[in-house]
């Protein structure tokens, strides 16, 4: 038995319970850990400046234009409620023949309408529906449709879209006689 005990006393024990290796399951030195931590911080900073900051700037630019857009929309609604003056040139009533021109104009503005139709009974109206349209484009289109075809917004439902500055719209225009 004494021979067995003497053999056991000669053995060295090393394992996970040693103070030096605690929490170091990959056997990395402290300087190696510091280098990995610095590289991870550099990667986080690079990702911030590559993706997060440009997205924030784009959203802030769109949100900065909101007061001006609201002012333009209020002016457009005021203009739509005033009667057409006598010095405005006469425009023929809207017909199905005008739809391709209107559709082309909308596509040039970046709007892909899901609904675009002319209803002639009892009044001549144009219905326009589209999703994910920049709000500033909606205001420009409303002004141009009023100028070019003398149709004014009669009923408008404009709902905020998924991203900042984007809206879903359903607008009914009425042509004055």
C-alpha positions as CSV (number, residue, x, y, z in Angstrom):
1,X,0.0,0.0,0.0
2,X,2.8,2.4,0.8
3,X,4.2,1.7,-2.7
4,X,0.8,2.8,-4.2
5,X,0.7,5.9,-2.1
6,X,4.2,6.9,-3.1
7,X,3.2,6.5,-6.8
8,X,0.2,8.7,-6.3
9,X,2.2,11.4,-4.6
10,X,4.5,11.6,-7.6
11,X,1.6,12.4,-10.0
12,X,0.8,16.0,-11.0
13,X,-2.8,17.0,-11.3
14,X,-3.8,19.6,-13.8
15,X,-7.3,20.2,-15.1
16,X,-10.1,22.7,-15.4
17,X,-10.1,23.5,-11.7
18,X,-6.7,25.2,-11.9
19,X,-6.9,29.0,-11.3
20,X,-4.8,29.9,-14.4
21,X,-7.1,28.1,-16.9
22,X,-10.5,28.9,-15.4
23,X,-12.8,30.4,-18.1
24,X,-10.2,29.7,-20.8
25,X,-11.6,26.7,-22.5
26,X,-9.8,27.5,-25.8
27,X,-6.5,28.0,-24.0
28,X,-6.1,31.6,-25.3
29,X,-3.6,33.9,-23.8
30,X,-4.7,37.2,-22.3
31,X,-3.0,39.2,-25.1
32,X,-4.8,37.1,-27.8
33,X,-8.1,37.8,-26.0
34,X,-7.4,41.5,-26.1
35,X,-6.6,41.4,-29.8
36,X,-9.9,39.6,-30.5
37,X,-11.8,42.1,-28.4
38,X,-10.3,45.0,-30.3
39,X,-11.0,43.4,-33.6
40,X,-14.7,42.8,-32.6
41,X,-15.0,46.5,-31.5
42,X,-13.5,47.6,-34.9
43,X,-16.0,45.4,-36.7
44,X,-18.9,46.8,-34.8
45,X,-17.8,50.4,-35.5
46,X,-17.4,49.5,-39.2
47,X,-20.9,48.0,-39.4
48,X,-22.3,51.0,-37.7
49,X,-20.8,53.4,-40.3
50,X,-21.5,51.1,-43.2
51,X,-25.2,50.3,-42.6
52,X,-26.8,52.0,-39.6
53,X,-25.6,55.6,-40.0
54,X,-26.6,55.9,-43.8
55,X,-30.0,54.5,-42.9
56,X,-30.5,57.0,-40.1
57,X,-29.4,59.8,-42.3
58,X,-31.9,58.8,-45.0
59,X,-34.8,58.6,-42.5
60,X,-33.9,61.9,-41.0
61,X,-33.8,63.6,-44.5
62,X,-37.3,62.2,-45.2
63,X,-38.7,63.3,-41.8
64,X,-37.2,66.8,-42.2
65,X,-39.4,67.4,-45.2
66,X,-42.7,66.5,-43.4
67,X,-43.6,70.0,-42.3
68,X,-43.1,71.4,-45.9
69,X,-45.1,68.5,-47.3
70,X,-48.0,69.1,-44.9
71,X,-48.0,72.8,-45.8
72,X,-48.1,71.9,-49.5
73,X,-50.9,69.4,-48.9
74,X,-52.9,72.1,-47.0
75,X,-52.3,74.6,-49.9
76,X,-53.4,71.9,-52.4
77,X,-56.6,71.2,-50.5
78,X,-57.3,75.0,-50.3
79,X,-56.7,75.3,-54.0
80,X,-59.0,72.4,-54.7
81,X,-61.8,73.9,-52.8
82,X,-61.7,77.2,-54.7
83,X,-63.7,77.4,-57.9
84,X,-61.8,77.3,-61.2
85,X,-61.4,80.8,-62.7
86,X,-62.6,81.8,-66.1
87,X,-59.1,82.4,-67.5
88,X,-58.2,78.7,-67.3
89,X,-58.1,76.9,-70.6
90,X,-60.9,74.5,-71.4
91,X,-60.0,70.8,-71.0
92,X,-62.1,68.1,-72.5
93,X,-63.8,65.7,-70.1
94,X,-61.7,62.7,-69.1
95,X,-62.3,59.6,-71.0
96,X,-60.8,56.1,-71.3
97,X,-58.4,57.5,-74.0
98,X,-56.7,59.6,-71.3
99,X,-55.9,56.6,-69.1
100,X,-52.7,55.6,-71.0
101,X,-51.4,59.2,-70.7
102,X,-52.2,59.3,-67.0
103,X,-50.7,55.9,-66.5
104,X,-47.5,56.9,-68.3
105,X,-47.2,60.1,-66.3
106,X,-47.6,58.1,-63.0
107,X,-45.0,55.6,-64.1
108,X,-42.6,58.4,-64.9
109,X,-43.1,59.7,-61.3
110,X,-42.3,56.2,-59.9
111,X,-45.9,55.3,-59.1
112,X,-47.2,51.9,-60.1
113,X,-51.0,52.2,-59.5
114,X,-52.8,49.1,-58.4
115,X,-56.1,50.8,-59.4
116,X,-56.6,53.4,-62.0
117,X,-60.0,53.9,-63.5
118,X,-62.4,56.5,-64.8
119,X,-66.0,56.5,-63.7
120,X,-68.3,58.7,-65.8
121,X,-71.6,58.3,-64.0
122,X,-72.9,60.5,-62.3
123,X,-69.8,62.8,-62.4
124,X,-66.5,62.2,-64.1
125,X,-64.1,60.8,-61.5
126,X,-60.7,59.2,-61.6
127,X,-59.8,56.7,-58.9
128,X,-56.1,56.1,-58.2
129,X,-54.7,53.6,-55.7
130,X,-51.0,52.8,-55.0
131,X,-48.8,51.5,-52.3
132,X,-45.4,52.5,-51.0
133,X,-45.2,55.9,-52.7
134,X,-43.0,58.7,-51.3
135,X,-45.3,61.4,-49.9
136,X,-43.7,64.2,-51.7
137,X,-44.4,62.5,-55.0
138,X,-48.1,62.2,-54.0
139,X,-48.3,66.0,-53.6
140,X,-46.5,66.6,-56.9
141,X,-48.8,64.2,-58.7
142,X,-51.9,65.8,-57.2
143,X,-50.8,69.2,-58.4
144,X,-49.9,68.1,-61.9
145,X,-53.2,66.1,-62.4
146,X,-55.1,69.2,-61.3
147,X,-53.1,71.5,-63.7
148,X,-53.0,69.2,-66.7
149,X,-56.5,67.6,-66.6
150,X,-58.3,70.0,-64.3
151,X,-59.2,67.3,-61.9
152,X,-59.2,68.0,-58.2
153,X,-58.9,65.6,-55.3
154,X,-62.4,64.9,-54.1
155,X,-61.7,62.1,-51.6
156,X,-58.2,61.2,-50.4
157,X,-57.2,58.4,-48.1
158,X,-53.4,58.6,-47.4
159,X,-52.0,56.2,-44.9
160,X,-48.5,56.0,-43.6
161,X,-46.6,53.1,-45.1
162,X,-44.0,50.7,-43.6
163,X,-41.0,52.9,-43.9
164,X,-40.6,56.6,-43.2
165,X,-41.9,59.0,-45.8
166,X,-43.8,56.2,-47.7
167,X,-47.6,56.2,-47.9
168,X,-50.4,54.0,-49.3
169,X,-53.0,56.1,-51.1
170,X,-56.5,55.9,-52.5
171,X,-57.5,59.2,-54.1
172,X,-60.6,60.0,-56.0
173,X,-60.3,63.0,-58.3
174,X,-63.4,64.9,-59.6
175,X,-63.3,66.8,-62.9
176,X,-65.1,70.1,-62.7
177,X,-67.6,70.8,-65.5
